[in-house]
Amino acid sequence: MLRLLLLGGALGVAAEPAAPLAFTMLQLTRVYKGNSMFRGNASLNGQLSHVLEGDNVTQVLPLEPPDAWARRQEEVITYLENFRQLVQLFNKERPTKFTQHLCCHLGCRLYPNGTAQSFYEVTLNRTAFLSFHVPNATWEQRWPGELPVATFAQEQLMRYPITTQDLQYFLNTTCVSLLQAQSAATTGKVSGRSRAPLVLGLILGSLVLLGMALGIFLCTGGSC
């Protein structure tokens, strides 16, 4: 009987599903009186890969060669400057005296059986705001109750390919391909070099969406 119990326990442990590979990103923006402050990071399978602090974005894991990474850094810095100018413009037209917090959480997971799952979630002032339904490339409201700015934001985001089809392709294909390359490298099927240029595309794509979302929710200071 004891042997049967031990065998059953061993089989139970073996039956537990293996943890999926994951690439996730967290992008935080704080806006107060027209000033923007940025923080964020990206992780590949639980290991920190990128860090964004203020105007400085760094690559912790060598996922891109130095020349390619230098170009990505320049693009991010340029974006952040444009972002700040956009915020200042909105603040002049519709001044806000309270702090706004926007958080974008996105990424993908690859399971041992080959299936994948992608997600993109946005919170405003620590409350669920919008989420992206990846299979249908549609934005859905998550704010509890009626909020005109959430409806406006949803309608605006649905108008642009970069925030619908392009985002769907990135989450479903580009992000998952990165994990597939990582999985193949781990098992020795291919060389250990991952498809590096895919990684920063996620950050840049998130920042583009972040800028649009910020411009949209600042209309809470006036009429939408």
Disulfide bonds with the S-S distance in Angstrom:
Cys108-Cys175 2.04
Cys219-Cys224 2.19
